[in-house]
Amino acid sequence: MVHDRRTSENRGRAAELAALWYLRFKGWRRLALRYKCPVGEVDLIMQRGKVTAFIEVKIRKTPAEAIEAVSPRQARRISAAAQHFLARHPLAASTACRFDIVALSPYHWPRHIENAFDGDQ
């Protein structure tokens, strides 16, 4: 079981880095990678222009499975972590904020879903 967990964690970290570079090529700037706080965690916090995106990265067999993998409970934890981040970064708080998903799956380009969920689920 420890091996499976470590493998999953390594796969997730690789997915986060792939999503990070994908978004950077699209013109996004990284504010935080794996932002953790007592109330939750956000995989990527990125900014482009006057938009700050709190991004959950999911890797599954298909893009649809990756999108569906973000549960309402997880969305609430991401939202809480986003509030924590914004309270400590006033410049980011002055931008339009949203919650996105980057879905990764084998043999597919990354799929960036903007405004994937509301922050108050």
N, C-alpha and C positions, 0 to 999 in steps of 0.2 A: 504494500500500500504506500509506503514511503516513496518508493520508486515512481509509482503512478502520479503521486502528488507533485514530486519534483519535476517529472516530465511535463505535466500540465502547466506548472508554473513557468518552466522554461519556454514552453510553447506560447504561453500568454505574453511573456516578456518580448519574445520575438515578434509577436503580432503587434504589440504596442509600438515597437520600433518601426515596423513596416508601415503602420498607420501614420506615425509621426513623419516619416520621410514622404509618404504619399501626400500628406497635407502640406508639408513644406514646399513641395513642388507645385502645389496649387496656390501658393502665396501666403500661407498661414505662418505665424510666428509662435514659437513655443513659449508659454509662460510657466508651465509646470508639467513634469512627467511623474506619474504615480503620486499625486498629491494625497497625503493621508493626514487625517485629523481624528480626534476622538469620536466624531459623529458619522464618519464615512470616508470614502475614498473616490477619487476621480482619476481615471487612467491618463487622460491628457487634458490640459487646459491650453487652448490656442486662441490667438487673436489675429484678425485680419481687418484692417480699417477700423471701423467703430463697432466691431462685433467681437465679443468674447464667447467662445464655445467651450462648454464642458462636455467632454467626449468620452463615451464608453466604447471600448474596443472589444469586439467579440469575434472569435474564430470558431467556426463550426463546419460541418460537411457541406452545407449549402448557405448562400446568403440569407435566405428566408429563415433558416434555423438560427442563424446568428442574430438576426433582428429580434426574433421571438424570445431569445434567451435573456433579454433584459426584463426582469420581473418588476411589478409595481413596487415591491419592497426595496429592490435594488435602486430603482429610480428615485425613491424617497431618500435613500442614503446618499446618492449622488447629489441630489438637490441640497441636502443638509450640508454636505461637504462644500458645495458651491457657495452657500451662504457664508460659511466659515472663511473661505478664501476671499470672498468679496469684502468681508468686514476688515480684512487685513491688507487689502490692496485697493485703495480708493480709486486709482486710475482705471483699473479694470471695472470697478463698480459703476464708473461713469459711462460705460459703453452699453450697447444692447447685448443682453445675455440670452443664451439659448442652450438647449441640451441636444446633442447630436449622438449618433452612433456611427462607427466605422465597422462595417461587417466584412470579415475576411473569410475566404474559403478557398480550398485548393482549386487551381485551374480557372480562377476568376480574378478579375481586377478588383481591388478594394471598392466597396460601395459606401459612399458617404451620405448618410441620411440626415439632412438638416431638420431641426425642430422635431426630433424623433419622439420626444415626450415632454409633457409639461413638468415644470419644477414643483408643482404642488399636488402631486398624485397622492 
